[in-house]
Amino acid sequence: MLDRPQHLLRGILLFLAALFLFAALDATAKYMNAFFAVPLLVWARYLVHFVFMLVFMAPGIGREIIATHRPWLMSFRALMLVGVTLLAQLALKTLPLAETTALLFVTPLLVALLAGPLLGEQVRRRTWLATVAGFAGVLLIARPGGAMAGPGIAYALGGALCYAIYQILTRKLAATEHPTRLLFYTAMVGTLSMSLTLPAYWDGQMPTLTQSLLITSLGLYGGVGHALLIRAFREAPASTLSPLLYIQLIWATLLGWWVFKQLPDLLAITGMLIIGASGLSLAIRRQR
């Protein structure tokens, strides 16, 4: 049997791999945005994820993968994640990868604020200070006169709000719902909801073989990434893994430089560091 340090190391490595897959998903989506409408790419991402779960996870669980006493709340949570995916990809059409990721990372700050009215948790002074600092970092990234496009900023911040609601609902449902069921509902609801957009956005254009592989990879990155995330939290406690979340900013910066030759300027890097430090301070406080 593995001892505890080996469990922690395995959990950390799985978590870092999941974060890389999420950054790779965003980079691939940004690249494919030049060829296909965003809703089509979001539909394909959830469809592949859904098929992945049906083939590899559903057979071992059976009907328990969908049986729940709160289907409407589960579905609403899944729709919030669809909103995150859709708004993030719309943001990536006009914004660099690293800066978009940083704007989405105000999510922990929004969660800390919304947990008060929605979950009855006390919002302490340190939370307010971290939130104010985090939004100061946002202003450095999205500063007036900068190169960032206004609609893209709005999309990214809208995605962060959807992600905050999604995380709060996850915390509310996690006590009674199996993690795989939560993951299955996101794939199923995402596929069904985005299928409704196909008549409006698909003009009959068929992807090339390379494009088909890249589109398929969107679902694989998402599905495998979330599966690794679930396994990581089984191997190591959330208090250990949560502070590592901001490693995704590093992955996004490296992929943005390698694929798109885009690097944040000094003020944007400063804003990213402030957002990361603000969220990290909240994660460390929760750990204590």
QUINOR-V598374 format. One record per residue. SS is DSSP state (helix for helix, strand for strand, loop for the rest). OMEGA is omega in whole degrees, 0 to 359 (NA if undefined). D_LAST is the distance of its C-alpha to the last C-alpha in Angstrom with 2 decimals. Layout:
SS|OMEGA|D_LAST / SS|OMEGA|D_LAST
This chain:
loop|181|28.67 / loop|176|26.01 / loop|189|23.40 / helix|179|19.67 / helix|179|19.58 / helix|175|22.42 / helix|181|20.73 / helix|180|17.74 / helix|179|20.33 / helix|179|22.41 / helix|180|19.67 / helix|180|18.84 / helix|177|22.61 / helix|180|23.27 / helix|179|20.66 / helix|177|22.21 / helix|178|25.63 / helix|179|24.86 / helix|177|23.79 / helix|180|27.05 / helix|178|29.06 / helix|177|27.74 / helix|178|28.70 / helix|176|32.02 / helix|181|32.61 / helix|180|32.31 / helix|179|34.57 / helix|179|37.13 / helix|179|37.15 / helix|179|37.74 / helix|184|40.61 / helix|177|42.16 / loop|180|41.98 / loop|186|45.05 / loop|185|47.10 / loop|178|46.00 / loop|182|44.80 / helix|180|41.07 / helix|178|41.45 / helix|180|43.39 / helix|178|40.70 / helix|177|38.01 / helix|181|40.37 / helix|180|40.93 / helix|181|37.22 / helix|179|36.61 / helix|179|39.89 / helix|178|39.15 / helix|181|35.64 / helix|179|37.35 / helix|178|39.99 / helix|181|37.44 / helix|179|35.72 / helix|185|39.10 / helix|191|40.29 / helix|185|37.36 / loop|184|35.06 / helix|183|37.16 / helix|182|39.70 / helix|184|37.19 / helix|180|35.71 / helix|185|38.80 / helix|179|38.90 / helix|181|35.39 / helix|181|34.22 / loop|183|35.61 / loop|179|35.82 / loop|177|33.52 / loop|182|33.93 / loop|184|32.47 / helix|182|34.46 / helix|179|34.60 / helix|176|30.87 / helix|181|30.46 / helix|179|33.23 / helix|176|31.87 / helix|180|28.53 / helix|179|30.62 / helix|177|32.69 / helix|178|29.70 / helix|174|29.02 / helix|177|32.74 / helix|177|32.43 / helix|182|29.69 / helix|183|31.97 / helix|182|35.06 / helix|179|33.74 / helix|180|31.99 / helix|175|35.27 / helix|177|37.26 / helix|183|35.09 / helix|178|35.62 / loop|185|39.36 / loop|184|39.29 / loop|174|36.01 / loop|185|34.92 / helix|185|32.44 / helix|182|29.68 / helix|177|29.87 / helix|179|29.96 / helix|180|26.83 / helix|179|25.06 / helix|177|26.30 / helix|183|25.08 / loop|167|21.57 / loop|181|21.28 / helix|180|20.56 / helix|179|16.72 / helix|177|17.57 / helix|178|20.24 / helix|181|18.12 / helix|179|15.70 / helix|184|18.93 / helix|180|20.86 / helix|178|18.28 / helix|182|19.31 / helix|186|23.03 / helix|182|22.95 / helix|179|20.23 / loop|178|20.09 / loop|180|16.48 / loop|177|16.12 / loop|185|16.18 / loop|182|14.65 / helix|180|16.29 / helix|178|13.68 / helix|178|14.36 / helix|180|18.03 / helix|179|17.93 / helix|180|16.27 / helix|178|18.89 / helix|179|21.72 / helix|180|20.89 / helix|180|20.78 / helix|170|24.13 / helix|175|25.51 / helix|176|24.88 / helix|181|26.79 / helix|177|29.63 / helix|179|29.89 / helix|185|30.34 / loop|186|32.62 / loop|176|34.31 / loop|181|37.81 / loop|178|40.44 / loop|184|38.29 / loop|184|39.36 / loop|181|37.05 / loop|182|39.04 / helix|180|38.26 / helix|179|38.53 / helix|177|36.25 / helix|179|33.51 / helix|178|34.03 / helix|183|33.87 / helix|180|30.58 / helix|174|28.90 / helix|176|30.48 / helix|178|29.04 / helix|178|25.52 / helix|177|26.12 / helix|182|27.43 / helix|178|24.48 / helix|178|22.06 / helix|178|24.23 / helix|182|24.37 / helix|178|20.60 / helix|177|20.41 / helix|177|23.35 / helix|178|21.83 / helix|181|18.85 / helix|185|21.59 / helix|188|23.83 / loop|182|21.55 / loop|184|21.67 / loop|185|25.46 / loop|177|26.51 / loop|181|26.67 / helix|180|25.05 / helix|177|28.53 / helix|177|30.08 / helix|180|27.74 / helix|181|28.72 / helix|181|32.37 / helix|178|32.55 / helix|180|31.37 / helix|183|34.12 / helix|181|36.75 / helix|178|36.28 / helix|179|35.97 / helix|182|39.24 / helix|183|41.09 / helix|182|40.12 / helix|175|40.85 / helix|179|44.10 / loop|182|45.43 / loop|187|45.33 / helix|181|47.53 / helix|184|50.89 / helix|189|49.87 / helix|182|48.49 / loop|181|50.25 / loop|179|53.63 / loop|180|54.62 / loop|179|53.49 / loop|179|52.62 / loop|173|50.18 / loop|180|51.44 / helix|180|50.32 / helix|179|47.78 / helix|178|46.48 / helix|179|46.32 / helix|180|44.17 / helix|178|41.80 / helix|178|41.62 / helix|181|40.99 / helix|179|38.18 / helix|179|36.29 / helix|179|35.94 / helix|176|35.24 / helix|181|32.44 / helix|182|30.88 / helix|180|31.59 / helix|179|30.67 / helix|179|27.58 / helix|177|26.22 / helix|177|27.32 / helix|180|25.44 / helix|178|22.30 / helix|181|22.65 / helix|180|23.32 / helix|181|20.38 / helix|171|17.93 / helix|183|19.97 / helix|185|19.56 / loop|181|15.89 / loop|180|12.75 / helix|181|11.92 / helix|177|8.42 / helix|187|10.75 / helix|187|13.52 / helix|179|12.47 / helix|180|12.13 / helix|184|15.57 / helix|186|17.16 / helix|171|18.63 / helix|179|20.74 / helix|175|23.07 / helix|178|24.02 / helix|178|25.33 / helix|183|27.23 / helix|179|28.68 / helix|180|29.80 / helix|179|31.46 / helix|177|33.19 / helix|178|34.30 / helix|185|35.88 / helix|186|37.42 / helix|188|38.81 / helix|181|39.52 / loop|180|39.76 / loop|175|37.38 / loop|178|34.91 / loop|174|32.96 / loop|187|34.33 / helix|180|32.49 / helix|179|31.49 / helix|177|30.25 / helix|177|28.18 / helix|177|26.71 / helix|178|25.91 / helix|179|24.30 / helix|180|22.07 / helix|178|21.08 / helix|179|20.32 / helix|180|18.27 / helix|179|16.30 / helix|178|15.77 / helix|180|14.54 / helix|179|12.33 / helix|177|10.68 / helix|180|9.97 / helix|180|8.79 / helix|178|6.29 / helix|178|5.17 / helix|180|5.43 / helix|180|3.80 / loop|NA|0.00
